[in-house]
Amino acid sequence: MFGKLHIAVRKMSVGLGVLAIAVSYAYAQQWEDVGGVATISAGGSSYNNLVINNGKYYVSYYDTSVAKGSVQMFDGASWSYVGGSAGITNGTATFNSLSLDGVGNLYYTNQGTGLEVRQFNGNSWTQLPSPTTSTINYQASAVSASNVLFTYSTHNSGTVQRYVNGTWEQVGNTGFSNGAAFAEMVIGTNNKVYTCNTSSGVKVYENTTTATASDNWTLVGGSIVDASSSGEQYTSDIAIDANNNLYVAYVSNVANGQKLNVKKFDGTNWIQLGNSNFSSGKVQHVAIAVTSTGTPYVIASRWENDDYLRNTAYRLDNASQTWTTFGGNFISDGQATFNDLAIDKANNYLAAAYSQNGTKVKRISLTPACNNTDPGTNTGDLGCVTFNYRGQSVTYTTVRGADGKVWFQQNLGSTKVASSFDDVDSFGDLFQWGRWDDGHQLRNSATATTPSTNSPDGLSGISAFIIGSGSGSWWATNATSDAWNADSAAAISQAIGADPCKAIGSGWKMPSQADWTGLVSAEGIANPATAYSSYLKLPAGGNRSNTTGSFSYVGQRGYYWSSDTANTGGKYLYIGTTIANPSSGAPRGQGESVRCVKDFTGLATSDVNSKMNSIGIYPNPTNGILNIKTDSSIENVNVINAVGQKINVQFSNHQINIQGLPNGMYIVELTLKNGQSFSKKVVKN
């Protein structure tokens, strides 16, 4: 890739670390043409760049049909030229990059008169001042969390600049990278800029987004990533996950057979990720993408034998820590060059762009094939369920909670399991108490005043979020005999609303106040951080006002309906800064998140607890060394601090060393070889 995008989603509070739980499903997905179009370009192409945001695909490439750079967009239905026509540059643009900011601007940079930069604001392209008029080839661009555009190019043997108030500012010293062959750049939510290039090995440099010309760039980890091949198209690429972990894919040096390799930065050193040199032969045209939870995917084209330049995608299997082909041995049916990869988070796809007699864009689902099996009997075991929601088939992850029951591991209406308590993609929809999947719950739904019959049987044809004050609020009688348990909208009445969870299948229902009370106690939920670090991964989706339809505490607090009534309207689980209260009450017109639960009778909570008794972490409190007692071998250990960040610690001989950590409360999470999972709060003093 020749210009990697990292969009740092703007959030209302600090992002938290991710606890990755290994799960194995059988994948049966196939690569498909995005938009049903086999080749999106009018002619031959090269130097493809692919970025995706909110389900929209943007692809830039050098377009031989017009001998200029072109950009196209897939809006979910069809492909079209961004700006209305092909060829947006003044001339040849064999080197180019593409990036997006958080407010809808698209940026395209290309080799031209120096480094040319163009901005598309949703209506038209505007050429911005050039960072340099000197001759450049390799280049990259990225946008910071504050929506500032950065460029990295071969100017002066490696220069990074940012565009502020119509002026380009130099970021750090120039010449720091000894060139910028196969230039790449990402920006983290930690306000750091990272560049990647090949020059006497693969090198990654870092600086801050606010650095001046006197703030020198430094090598990440203090050394090169690894020796590597260069020249031709032995490209390298960099990616970053939601925890600001760095991943680099590259072609090993000649001594290692010019095969594909990936390394990850663990905060101190570059470590081998999975098996080394794992491609079946020599490769070129390397690209990497990583999910927000840290699952990496790479693509490369073979550089030998009968399968010359056919491309293959690989996925790291977390359980075995080995790289396996993903979606078949080859994506292309012929020679494929200038590969790029991106994650479609909104629809959970891996997408690839490459040139094969023109630019092609294919994608493959990252959702495991689901056989609708419940999680296993161990706390933390995962399962899945497929059902219809908003008129479409969706697949959700389910989990065995510490209370022994089966729960959704994501909010109803969300696109994914949370990767932090303020992960916007995990918030899902906000329901009014007693209402079902009629469209009102969408966060962008229109508002309306109360219907003439202010109860479930008066909602025919109404899909808006109902607002009002006093007696005008939704279903404002607050009769404690009302219920939210009808099987479907066809079974509603004046006193009974339809339970949206029952549309999932047999046994699924809205949780009761008792369900939430037991879950909060079993999981030790006391604030948004511990709600997220629970097995349910509860995010802080905020609420929607019953009087104005406005949103409050999004990304800060959690509000989860129960099926029970209250004198004020309906009962709900409130997760505030310092408390988790499952007996809170709110007006029925307030919009809140929904989690669904499925009672499990095959394993009682006491049985779960008896299994937990065979696992011990002591002493607690501790001065720094924790001992682990278990009858099974330990697969993985994670330590999470009070704000939900995963901490690097030493673990060996059934001992965890947290002597270097500040005093306070931590959560220790264990995954055992037998599949059992366990978490416990510990105090360091």
C-alpha positions in Angstrom: 0.0 0.0 0.0 1.2 3.5 -0.8 -0.7 5.6 1.7 -2.4 3.9 4.6 -5.3 5.5 6.4 -5.8 5.3 10.1 -9.0 7.0 11.2 -8.9 7.6 14.9 -12.6 7.8 15.9 -13.2 10.7 18.1 -14.6 9.5 21.4 -15.7 11.2 24.6 -13.3 9.5 26.9 -10.1 7.5 27.0 -10.1 4.3 25.0 -9.4 1.1 26.9 -7.2 -1.9 26.2 -8.6 -5.0 24.5 -8.7 -8.4 26.0 -8.6 -10.9 23.1 -10.3 -14.2 23.7 -9.4 -17.0 21.3 -12.4 -18.8 19.7 -12.4 -21.3 16.9 -15.2 -21.5 14.3 -15.2 -23.0 10.9 -14.8 -20.4 8.2 -16.6 -21.0 4.9 -16.4 -17.6 3.4 -15.5 -16.8 -0.2 -14.1 -13.7 -1.9 -16.8 -11.7 -3.7 -16.7 -8.7 -6.1 -17.6 -5.5 -4.2 -20.7 -4.1 -5.9 -20.9 -7.1 -8.2 -18.3 -5.4 -10.5 -15.3 -7.5 -11.5 -13.1 -4.6 -12.6 -13.9 -1.0 -11.5 -11.3 0.9 -13.6 -11.9 1.7 -17.3 -8.4 0.4 -18.2 -5.1 -0.8 -16.8 -4.1 0.5 -13.3 -1.4 0.5 -10.7 -0.6 1.9 -7.2 -4.0 1.1 -5.6 -5.0 2.5 -2.3 -8.1 1.3 -0.4 -9.8 3.1 2.6 -13.2 2.3 4.1 -15.3 4.3 6.5 -18.9 3.6 7.6 -19.3 0.9 5.0 -18.2 3.2 2.1 -15.2 2.1 0.0 -12.8 4.5 -1.6 -10.1 3.4 -4.0 -7.4 5.5 -5.7 -5.2 4.3 -8.5 -3.1 5.3 -11.5 -5.5 5.1 -14.4 -3.9 4.2 -17.7 -7.1 5.0 -19.6 -6.5 8.7 -18.9 -2.9 8.7 -17.8 -3.9 10.4 -14.6 -4.9 9.5 -11.0 -8.5 8.5 -10.4 -10.6 7.9 -7.3 -13.8 5.9 -7.1 -16.3 5.2 -4.3 -18.7 2.3 -3.5 -21.6 3.7 -1.5 -23.1 0.3 -0.7 -25.0 0.0 -3.9 -22.7 1.0 -6.8 -19.3 2.4 -7.8 -18.9 6.0 -9.1 -16.0 8.4 -9.7 -15.4 10.8 -6.8 -16.0 14.2 -8.2 -17.9 12.9 -11.1 -15.2 11.9 -13.6 -12.0 9.9 -14.0 -8.6 11.6 -14.0 -8.4 14.3 -11.2 -4.6 15.0 -11.5 -2.8 17.2 -14.0 -0.8 14.3 -15.3 0.9 11.0 -14.4 0.3 9.9 -10.8 1.9 6.5 -10.6 2.7 7.1 -6.9 -0.3 8.2 -4.8 -2.1 7.9 -1.4 -5.5 8.2 0.0 -6.9 9.1 3.4 -10.1 10.3 5.2 -10.7 12.5 8.1 -13.4 12.3 10.7 -15.7 15.0 9.3 -16.0 13.6 5.7 -13.1 15.1 3.8 -11.2 12.8 1.5 -7.5 13.6 0.7 -5.5 12.4 -2.3 -1.8 12.9 -2.7 0.2 12.1 -5.8 3.6 12.5 -7.6 3.2 15.5 -9.8 4.8 19.0 -9.5 6.4 17.9 -6.3 3.9 16.4 -3.9 0.4 17.4 -5.0 -2.5 17.3 -2.5 -6.2 17.4 -3.2 -9.2 17.6 -0.9 -12.7 16.4 -1.7 -15.3 18.0 0.6 -18.3 15.9 -0.6 -19.0 18.1 -3.6 -15.8 18.9 -5.5 -12.0 18.5 -5.5 -9.8 21.4 -4.5 -6.0 21.4 -5.0 -4.3 22.4 -1.8 -0.8 24.0 -1.6 2.0 21.5 -2.2 4.1 20.5 0.8 7.1 20.5 -1.6 7.7 21.2 -5.2 10.8 19.0 -5.3 10.7 15.8 -7.2 9.2 12.9 -5.1 8.0 9.4 -5.7 7.1 7.4 -2.6 4.7 9.1 -0.3 2.0 8.4 2.4 -0.7 10.4 4.1 -2.8 10.0 7.3 -5.2 12.0 9.4 -4.9 12.6 13.1 -7.7 12.3 15.7 -8.0 16.1 15.5 -8.5 15.9 11.7 -5.1 17.3 10.8 -3.7 15.9 7.5 -0.1 14.6 7.6 2.1 13.6 4.6 5.4 11.6 4.4 7.6 11.6 1.3 11.0 11.2 -0.1 11.6 15.0 0.0 15.0 15.6 1.6 15.5 11.8 2.2 12.4 11.6 4.4 10.1 14.5 5.5 6.8 14.6 7.4 4.6 17.7 7.2 1.1 18.6 8.5 -1.5 21.0 7.1 -2.7 23.6 9.6 -4.7 26.7 8.8 -3.7 26.6 5.1 0.0 26.2 5.8 2.3 23.2 5.8 4.4 22.7 8.9 7.5 20.5 9.2 7.1 17.7 11.8 10.4 16.6 13.3 13.7 16.7 11.5 14.1 15.9 7.8 16.2 13.2 6.3 15.5 11.0 9.3 14.5 7.9 7.3 17.3 7.9 4.8 14.7 8.1 2.1 11.2 6.8 2.0 11.1 3.7 -0.2 7.7 2.1 0.1 6.6 5.0 2.4 3.7 4.2 4.8 2.3 6.1 7.8 -0.3 5.6 10.5 -1.4 7.8 13.4 -2.6 6.4 16.7 -5.1 7.5 19.3 -2.0 8.2 21.5 -1.3 11.2 19.3 1.8 9.6 17.8 2.8 9.5 14.2 4.5 6.4 12.9 6.3 6.1 9.6 7.5 2.9 7.9 9.9 2.5 5.1 12.6 0.2 3.6 16.1 1.4 3.9 18.8 -1.1 5.0 16.0 -3.1 6.5 12.4 -2.2 7.5 12.4 0.8 9.8 9.6 2.4 11.8 10.0 5.9 13.3 7.8 7.8 15.7 7.1 11.4 16.7 4.2 13.3 18.2 1.4 14.9 16.2 2.5 18.3 17.7 6.2 17.9 17.1 8.1 20.9 15.7 11.1 20.8 13.4 13.5 20.5 16.4 11.8 17.3 17.8 13.8 14.5 16.2 12.3 11.3 14.9 13.3 8.1 16.8 13.3 4.5 15.8 10.5 2.5 17.5 12.1 0.0 19.7 15.5 1.5 19.1 16.4 -0.7 16.1 15.2 -1.8 12.7 12.2 -4.1 12.6 14.2 -6.7 10.6 16.4 -7.2 7.6 14.4 -7.2 4.4 14.4 -7.3 0.6 14.0 -4.1 -1.3 13.8 -3.0 -4.9 11.2 -4.2 -7.5 8.0 -4.4 -5.4 9.3 -6.0 -2.2 7.1 -3.6 -0.3 6.6 -3.3 3.4 3.4 -2.0 5.2 2.3 -1.0 8.7 -1.0 -1.2 10.6 -2.2 -0.2 14.0 -5.0 -1.5 16.2 -7.3 0.2 18.7 -4.7 -0.2 21.5 -2.0 1.5 19.4 -0.1 -1.8 18.9 2.0 -1.7 15.7 2.2 -4.5 13.1 4.6 -4.5 10.1 4.5 -6.9 7.1 7.5 -7.2 4.8 9.5 -9.4 2.5 12.3 -11.2 4.4 15.8 -10.8 3.1 17.4 -13.0 0.5 18.9 -15.4 3.1 15.3 -16.2 4.3 14.0 -16.8 0.8 12.2 -13.5 0.2 9.1 -14.8 1.9 6.4 -13.1 3.8 7.0 -12.1 7.5 5.1 -10.1 10.1 6.4 -8.5 13.4 4.6 -6.7 16.2 5.8 -4.1 18.6 5.1 -5.2 22.2 5.9 -1.8 23.8 9.6 -2.6 24.1 10.7 -4.8 21.3 9.7 -6.0 17.8 8.6 -9.6 18.2 7.9 -12.3 15.7 4.2 -12.7 15.1 3.3 -16.2 14.2 5.6 -18.4 12.3 8.3 -16.7 10.3 8.7 -16.7 6.5 5.3 -18.4 6.1 4.4 -17.8 2.5 4.7 -20.8 0.2 7.3 -19.0 -2.0 8.8 -15.7 -2.7 6.4 -12.7 -2.6 6.0 -9.1 -3.6 3.3 -6.4 -3.2 2.7 -6.8 0.5 -0.1 -5.1 2.5 -1.5 -5.6 6.0 -4.7 -4.7 7.9 -5.6 -5.3 11.4 -9.0 -5.4 13.2 -9.6 -3.1 16.2 -9.2 -6.1 18.5 -5.8 -7.0 17.0 -6.4 -9.8 14.5 -4.0 -9.2 11.6 -4.5 -10.1 7.9 -1.9 -9.8 5.2 -1.9 -10.1 1.4 1.0 -10.8 -1.0 1.5 -11.9 -4.6 3.7 -14.9 -5.4 6.9 -14.1 -7.2 7.8 -17.5 -8.7 6.6 -20.7 -10.4 3.4 -21.4 -12.3 1.3 -19.2 -9.9 3.4 -16.2 -10.8 1.9 -13.1 -9.2 -1.3 -14.6 -8.1 -2.2 -13.1 -4.7 -3.1 -14.8 -1.4 -4.5 -13.5 1.9 -3.4 -14.9 5.2 -4.9 -14.7 8.7 -3.1 -15.3 12.1 -4.8 -18.1 14.0 -4.7 -16.9 17.6 -4.9 -20.4 19.1 -2.0 -21.9 17.2 -0.1 -18.7 16.5 0.4 -19.8 12.9 -0.5 -18.1 9.6 -3.1 -19.8 7.4 -4.5 -18.9 4.0 -7.8 -17.0 4.3 -10.5 -17.5 1.7 -8.6 -20.0 -0.5 -5.1 -20.4 -1.9 -5.5 -17.4 -4.3 -7.8 -14.4 -4.6 -6.9 -13.6 -8.2 -7.1 -15.9 -11.2 -4.1 -14.2 -12.8 -1.2 -11.9 -12.1 -2.1 -9.5 -9.3 0.0 -6.4 -8.4 -0.2 -3.4 -6.1 -2.3 -5.1 -3.4 -3.9 -3.2 -0.6 -6.1 -4.3 2.4 -8.6 -2.6 4.6 -11.2 -3.6 7.2 -14.9 -2.8 6.7 -15.9 -2.5 10.3 -19.5 -1.5 9.6 -20.2 -4.8 7.8 -17.3 -6.9 9.2 -15.5 -7.6 5.9 -11.9 -7.9 4.9 -11.5 -6.1 1.6 -8.6 -6.2 -1.0 -7.8 -4.0 -3.9 -5.3 -5.1 -6.6 -4.5 -4.7 -10.3 -5.2 -7.5 -12.8 -5.9 -5.9 -16.1 -7.4 -3.0 -14.2 -8.3 -2.4 -10.5 -10.4 -5.1 -8.8 -11.9 -4.8 -5.3 -13.0 -8.0 -3.5 -14.1 -8.7 0.0 -14.7 -11.6 2.3 -16.8 -11.8 5.5 -15.0 -11.9 8.8 -18.1 -13.2 10.5 -17.5 -16.9 11.3 -20.0 -19.4 10.0 -22.5 -19.7 12.8 -24.3 -23.0 13.6 -26.4 -21.3 16.3 -24.8 -23.3 19.2 -24.8 -21.9 22.7 -21.5 -21.3 24.5 -19.9 -24.2 26.4 -20.4 -24.7 30.1 -17.3 -22.8 31.2 -17.6 -19.1 32.1 -16.4 -17.0 29.2 -17.1 -19.6 26.6 -18.4 -18.1 23.3 -21.1 -19.1 20.9 -23.2 -17.4 18.2 -26.7 -16.9 17.0 -28.1 -15.8 13.6 -31.5 -14.0 13.4 -33.3 -11.3 11.5 -33.0 -7.7 12.7 -34.0 -4.6 10.8 -35.1 -6.9 8.0 -31.6 -8.4 7.5 -29.9 -11.6 8.7 -27.3 -10.8 11.4 -25.0 -13.0 13.5 -24.2 -12.0 17.1 -21.6 -13.4 19.5 -23.0 -15.0 22.7 -21.1 -15.7 25.9 -21.5 -17.7 29.1 -21.6 -15.1 31.9 -20.2 -15.6 35.4 -23.8 -16.1 36.5 -24.1 -19.3 34.4 -26.5 -17.8 31.9 -26.1 -17.3 28.2 -26.0 -13.6 27.2 -25.5 -11.6 24.0 -21.9 -10.3 24.1 -22.9 -7.2 22.1 -25.8 -4.7 22.3 -28.8 -5.2 20.1 -28.3 -3.2 16.9 -24.5 -3.0 17.3 -22.0 -4.1 14.6 -19.5 -5.7 16.9 -18.4 -6.8 20.3 -16.9 -3.8 22.2 -13.2 -3.3 22.0 -13.4 -0.6 24.7 -16.2 0.8 26.9 -16.4 3.8 24.5 -16.3 1.9 21.2 -18.9 3.6 19.1 -19.4 0.6 16.8 -20.6 -1.4 19.9 -23.2 1.0 21.3 -26.1 -0.3 19.2 -29.6 1.0 19.3 -31.6 2.8 22.0 -35.0 1.4 22.7 -38.0 3.0 24.5 -39.4 0.7 27.2 -42.1 -1.6 25.8 -41.2 -1.0 22.2 -39.7 -3.4 19.6 -37.7 -3.4 16.4 -39.9 -0.9 14.5 -37.2 1.6 13.6 -37.7 4.0 16.5 -34.5 2.7 18.2 -32.1 3.9 15.6 -29.9 6.7 16.8 -30.7 8.8 13.8 -34.5 8.1 13.9 -36.9 11.0 13.7 -38.9 12.2 16.7 -42.6 12.5 17.1 -45.2 13.5 19.7 -47.2 10.8 21.5 -49.8 8.9 19.6 -53.5 9.3 20.3 -53.5 6.0 22.1 -50.4 6.3 24.2 -49.7 2.6 24.6 -48.3 -0.2 22.5 -51.5 -0.8 20.7 -51.4 2.8 19.4 -48.1 2.5 17.6 -49.4 1.2 14.3 -47.3 2.8 11.5 -45.2 4.8 13.9 -41.4 4.3 13.6 -40.3 7.5 15.2 -38.8 8.1 18.7 -41.6 9.5 20.8 -40.9 12.6 22.9 -43.0 14.7 25.3 -43.1 16.1 28.8 -45.3 15.2 31.8 -48.4 13.3 30.7 -47.3 13.5 27.1 -44.4 11.1 27.6 -44.5 7.7 26.0 -46.7 5.2 27.8 -46.8 7.5 30.8 -49.4 5.8 32.9 -46.6 3.7 34.6 -48.9 1.0 35.7 -46.8 -1.6 37.4 -49.0 -4.3 35.9 -47.8 -3.5 32.4 -45.4 -6.0 30.8 -42.7 -6.1 28.1 -42.9 -9.7 27.2 -45.2 -10.2 24.1 -43.7 -12.6 21.6 -44.2 -10.2 18.7 -45.9 -7.0 17.6 -48.9 -9.1 16.7 -49.4 -10.0 20.3 -49.3 -6.5 21.8 -52.1 -4.9 23.8 -52.8 -1.8 25.8 -50.8 -3.2 28.7 -48.2 -5.4 27.0 -45.3 -4.4 24.7 -43.4 -6.7 22.4 -40.0 -8.1 23.7 -37.4 -7.4 20.9 -35.3 -10.3 22.2 -37.9 -12.9 21.6 -37.4 -12.4 17.8 -34.0 -14.1 18.2 -35.4 -17.5 19.0 -36.5 -19.9 21.6 -35.5 -19.0 25.2 -34.3 -15.5 24.4 -35.8 -12.6 26.4 -35.3 -9.2 27.9 -33.3 -9.6 31.2 -35.3 -9.0 34.4 -34.1 -6.9 37.2 -33.1 -10.2 39.0 -31.1 -11.2 35.9 -29.1 -8.0 36.0 -28.6 -8.1 39.8 -27.2 -11.6 39.6 -24.9 -10.7 36.7 -23.6 -7.5 38.3 -22.7 -9.5 41.4 -21.1 -12.5 39.6 -19.1 -10.3 37.2 -18.0 -7.7 39.8 -19.4 -4.8 37.8 -18.9 -1.4 39.5 -18.2 1.2 36.8 -17.8 1.4 33.0 -14.3 -0.1 33.1 -15.3 -3.2 35.0 -18.5 -3.4 32.8 -16.3 -3.6 29.8 -13.8 -6.0 31.3 -16.6 -8.4 32.2 -17.4 -11.3 30.0 -20.3 -9.4 28.6 -18.1 -6.5 27.3 -20.8 -4.0 28.2 -20.0 -0.6 26.6 -21.2 2.9 27.8 -23.8 3.7 25.1 -25.4 6.6 26.9 -29.2 7.3 26.7 -31.7 9.3 24.7 -33.9 11.9 26.3 -37.6 11.2 26.6 -38.4 14.9 26.4 -36.1 16.2 23.6 -34.6 13.1 21.9 -31.1 14.4 22.6 -28.3 12.1 23.7 -26.5 12.1 27.1 -23.4 10.4 28.5 -22.6 8.6 25.3 -19.2 6.9 25.8 -19.3 7.6 29.5 -22.2 5.7 31.2 -24.3 2.6 30.4 -28.1 2.3 30.5 -29.6 -1.2 30.0 -33.3 -1.9 30.2 -34.8 -4.7 32.2 -38.3 -6.1 31.6 -39.6 -5.0 35.0 -41.6 -1.9 35.7 -41.0 0.9 38.1 -43.2 3.7 39.6 -41.2 6.1 37.3 -41.6 3.8 34.2 -39.2 0.9 33.8 -36.3 -0.7 35.7 -32.8 -0.6 34.2 -29.2 -1.3 35.0 -27.3 2.0 35.5 -23.5 1.9 35.1 -22.1 5.2 36.4 -18.7 6.4 37.2 -18.6 4.8 40.6 -21.7 2.5 40.8 -23.6 -0.2 39.0 -27.3 -0.2 40.1 -29.6 -2.8 38.6 -32.7 -1.4 40.3 -32.7 2.1 38.8 -35.9 3.4 37.3 -36.5 5.8 34.4 -39.3 7.1 32.3 -40.4 4.6 29.6 -39.7 7.2 26.9 -36.0 7.2 27.6 -33.9 5.5 25.0 -31.6 2.8 26.5 -29.5 -0.1 25.3 -30.8 -3.7 25.1 -28.9 -6.9 26.0 -30.7 -10.2 25.6 -30.3 -13.2 27.9 -31.1 -16.9 27.5 -31.6 -18.9 30.7 -29.5 -22.0 30.8 -30.8 -24.8 33.0 -28.1 -27.5 32.2 -25.5 -25.9 34.5 -26.5 -24.2 37.7 -24.6 -21.2 39.0 -23.4 -23.4 41.9 -21.8 -25.8 39.4 -19.9 -22.9 37.8 -18.8 -21.7 41.2 -17.5 -25.1 42.1 -15.3 -25.2 39.1 -14.0 -21.7 40.0 -13.1 -23.0 43.4 -10.3 -25.1 41.8 -8.6 -21.8 40.7 -6.9 -19.4 43.1 -4.9 -16.2 42.8 -3.1 -15.2 46.1 -2.1 -13.4 48.2 -4.8 -10.7 47.8 -4.0 -7.9 48.6 -0.4 -8.3 47.3 2.8 -6.5 47.5 3.6 -7.5 43.9 4.0 -11.2 43.4 0.7 -13.1 42.6 0.6 -16.9 42.8 -1.8 -18.9 40.6 -3.3 -22.2 41.7 -5.0 -24.2 39.0 -5.4 -27.9 38.0 -5.0 -27.0 34.3 -2.2 -25.5 32.3 -2.5 -21.8 31.7 -3.0 -20.6 28.1 -3.0 -16.8 28.6 -2.8 -14.2 31.3 -4.0 -10.6 31.1 -3.8 -7.9 33.8 -6.1 -4.9 33.4 -5.9 -1.7 35.4 -8.8 0.3 36.9 -9.4 2.2 33.7 -9.5 -0.9 31.6 -6.1 -0.8 30.0 -4.2 -4.0 29.5 -0.8 -3.9 31.2 2.3 -5.7 30.2 3.5 -7.9 33.1 5.9 -10.8 33.6 4.4 -14.2 34.0 6.3 -17.5 34.6 6.2 -20.5 36.9 2.5 -19.8 37.8 3.5 -16.3 39.2 2.6 -12.9 38.0 4.9 -10.0 38.8 3.2 -6.7 39.3 5.8 -5.1 41.5 6.4 -2.3 39.1 2.8 -1.2 38.9 1.2 1.6 40.9 -0.8 0.6 44.0 -4.5 0.1 43.3 -7.1 -2.4 42.0 -6.4 -4.7 39.0 -8.3 -7.4 37.2 -6.4 -10.6 36.5 -7.9 -12.7 33.7 -6.8 -16.3 33.0 -7.5 -18.5 30.0 -6.7 -22.2 30.7 -5.6 -24.9 28.2 -8.9 -26.7 28.9 -10.9 -23.7 27.6 -12.0 -22.5 31.0 -11.7 -18.7 31.7 -11.5 -16.9 35.0 -11.2 -13.4 36.3 -10.5 -11.9 39.7 -10.0 -8.5 41.2 -6.8 -8.0 43.1 -5.4 -5.2 45.1 -1.8 -4.1 45.1 -0.6 -2.1 48.1 
